[in-house]
Structure formats: structure tokens, C-alpha cells
Amino acid sequence: MKGCYCLVIRLDNDERLKIGSKLEIDFKKGYYVYIGSAMNSLESRVKRHLSEKKKLHWHIDYLLKHSQITEVIYNVGEKVECDLSKELISNNEFIKDFGCSDCECESHLYYFKKEKDAIEQVIKAYNSIDCEFRIGISDFS
């Protein structure tokens, strides 16, 4: 199974986190949506993100070390991560240059105060690009 995913992530406290070897970023308490793709194995990639024991490799790994994934919204078949990002960036706060080193996007990480708003904005983005999606963290357990 291949496709794209949006991780809804809860951060319980304001945190200044070291991301990789060069970046330090101030994260606000609240919810984040990280957009990624897995064109080889969507299930394996999401399970890796859900795992607590993993080598820190991608930007998102450093944030996940201090936070919790609360939901996964995903699609199968199409690589739409940049399309989703372009939809989310217009009206939402984002962390510049996060998780998008392999594309032209400004970010693949978006901030929301409430989980409900994060989920609603991802659904709106999927609907805007006319892409079928599924919601279910339990699909990966």
C-alpha cells in the first residue's frame, strides 16, 4: 500500500527542540499536522512514526520524541503531500522549512490550537484536491 498521510500530533507543553544537528525550533503547546508520503509502504512508515523506539532520522522524529500522535488521516495510491500542503498553508500557521527538504513547499508541518481544527483543516484540504481519504490511527496498530 502506498500513499500519503497526515499525522495529527499533540504537544502538551511549549518546547524548544533541537531538530537534527542544526535547527532549534520553538514549538507552542497545541496540535500539529505533519504531512508525509510513503510510496513504498504506507503502513510501515506510519507504524514507524507511531513507534517510540526508532532512530532519529527525519525532522518529524525529533518532534515525535516529545509529543503524541492522536490521529492519522491518509490516502492510498496518490502522492498528494505537496497538494495538501499548498491547501493548508494559505490559512494556517506553519513551521517554515520543516519536513520539506525534498520539494518546493514552505513547510509540511502546521500548527493548530485545537485537535478539532487540525482534523477539520486536513479534511477540507483533501476535499479541495478531490482526493479520497481515510481516518484511523487504529488502521496502523
C-alpha positions as CSV (number, residue, x, y, z in Angstrom):
1,M,0.0,0.0,0.0
2,K,1.4,3.4,-1.0
3,G,0.1,6.9,-0.4
4,C,0.2,10.0,1.8
5,Y,-0.5,10.6,5.4
6,C,-1.3,13.4,7.8
7,L,-0.3,12.8,11.4
8,V,-2.2,14.8,14.0
9,I,0.2,15.4,16.9
10,R,-0.4,16.7,20.4
11,L,2.3,18.6,22.2
12,D,1.4,19.2,25.8
13,N,3.8,22.0,26.7
14,D,5.7,24.8,24.9
15,E,9.0,23.3,23.9
16,R,12.3,24.5,22.4
17,L,13.5,21.4,20.5
18,K,16.7,20.6,18.7
19,I,15.8,19.3,15.2
20,G,18.6,17.4,13.6
21,S,22.1,18.8,14.2
22,K,21.5,22.4,13.1
23,L,18.0,23.6,13.9
24,E,16.4,24.7,17.1
25,I,12.7,25.5,16.9
26,D,10.2,26.9,19.4
27,F,7.0,24.8,19.4
28,K,3.8,26.0,21.0
29,K,1.6,23.8,23.1
30,G,-1.2,22.5,20.9
31,Y,-1.7,20.3,17.8
32,Y,0.4,19.9,14.7
33,V,-0.3,18.3,11.4
34,Y,2.6,16.7,9.7
35,I,2.2,15.7,6.0
36,G,4.3,12.9,4.6
37,S,4.3,10.3,1.9
38,A,5.3,6.7,1.6
39,M,5.3,5.4,-1.9
40,N,6.8,2.1,-0.9
41,S,4.9,1.1,2.2
42,L,2.4,3.5,3.8
43,E,1.7,1.0,6.6
44,S,5.3,0.6,7.6
45,R,6.0,4.3,7.5
46,V,3.1,5.2,9.7
47,K,3.9,2.3,12.1
48,R,7.4,3.7,12.3
49,H,6.1,7.1,13.3
50,L,3.9,5.5,15.9
51,S,6.8,3.6,17.4
52,E,8.5,5.0,20.4
53,K,11.8,3.2,19.7
54,K,13.4,4.4,16.5
55,K,16.5,6.1,15.2
56,L,16.0,9.8,14.8
57,H,16.2,10.4,11.0
58,W,13.6,12.8,9.7
59,H,12.7,16.2,11.2
60,I,9.4,14.8,12.4
61,D,11.2,12.1,14.5
62,Y,12.6,14.8,16.8
63,L,9.2,16.3,17.4
64,L,7.5,12.9,18.0
65,K,10.1,12.2,20.7
66,H,8.3,14.9,22.8
67,S,4.7,14.5,21.6
68,Q,2.0,12.0,20.8
69,I,0.2,11.1,17.5
70,T,-3.6,11.3,18.2
71,E,-4.9,10.6,14.7
72,V,-3.8,9.6,11.2
73,I,-5.6,10.8,8.1
74,Y,-4.4,9.2,4.9
75,N,-5.0,8.3,1.3
76,V,-4.0,5.3,-0.8
77,G,-2.4,5.4,-4.2
78,E,-1.7,9.0,-4.9
79,K,1.2,11.2,-3.9
80,V,-0.6,14.4,-2.8
81,E,1.5,15.6,0.1
82,C,2.5,18.9,-1.7
83,D,-1.0,19.4,-2.9
84,L,-2.3,19.1,0.7
85,S,0.5,21.4,2.0
86,K,-0.5,24.1,-0.6
87,E,-4.1,23.9,0.7
88,L,-3.1,24.1,4.4
89,I,-0.5,26.9,4.0
90,S,-3.0,29.5,2.9
91,N,-4.9,29.9,6.2
92,N,-2.8,28.2,8.9
93,E,0.3,28.7,10.9
94,F,3.3,26.6,9.9
95,I,6.9,25.8,10.8
96,K,9.0,27.1,7.9
97,D,11.2,24.6,6.1
98,F,10.0,21.7,8.3
99,G,9.9,18.3,6.6
100,C,10.0,19.6,3.1
101,S,13.7,19.4,2.1
102,D,12.9,17.3,-1.0
103,C,10.2,19.6,-2.5
104,E,9.4,23.3,-3.1
105,C,6.9,23.6,-0.3
106,E,7.5,26.1,2.5
107,S,6.5,23.5,5.1
108,H,4.9,20.2,5.8
109,L,4.1,21.0,9.5
110,Y,1.2,23.1,10.5
111,Y,0.1,24.4,14.0
112,F,-3.4,24.4,15.5
113,K,-4.6,25.2,19.0
114,K,-7.3,22.6,19.0
115,E,-7.3,19.0,17.6
116,K,-10.8,19.5,16.1
117,D,-9.4,22.4,14.0
118,A,-6.5,20.4,12.8
119,I,-8.7,17.5,11.7
120,E,-11.2,19.8,10.0
121,Q,-8.5,21.6,8.1
122,V,-7.0,18.3,6.8
123,I,-10.4,17.1,5.7
124,K,-11.0,20.4,4.0
125,A,-7.6,20.1,2.2
126,Y,-8.4,16.6,1.0
127,N,-11.8,17.6,-0.2
128,S,-10.3,20.7,-2.0
129,I,-7.9,18.5,-4.1
130,D,-10.7,15.9,-4.7
131,C,-8.8,13.0,-3.1
132,E,-10.5,10.2,-1.2
133,F,-9.1,9.7,2.3
134,R,-9.5,7.6,5.4
135,I,-9.3,8.5,9.1
136,G,-8.0,5.9,11.6
137,I,-4.9,5.6,13.8
138,S,-6.2,2.1,14.6
139,D,-5.7,1.1,11.0
140,F,-2.0,1.0,11.8
141,S,-2.0,-0.9,15.1
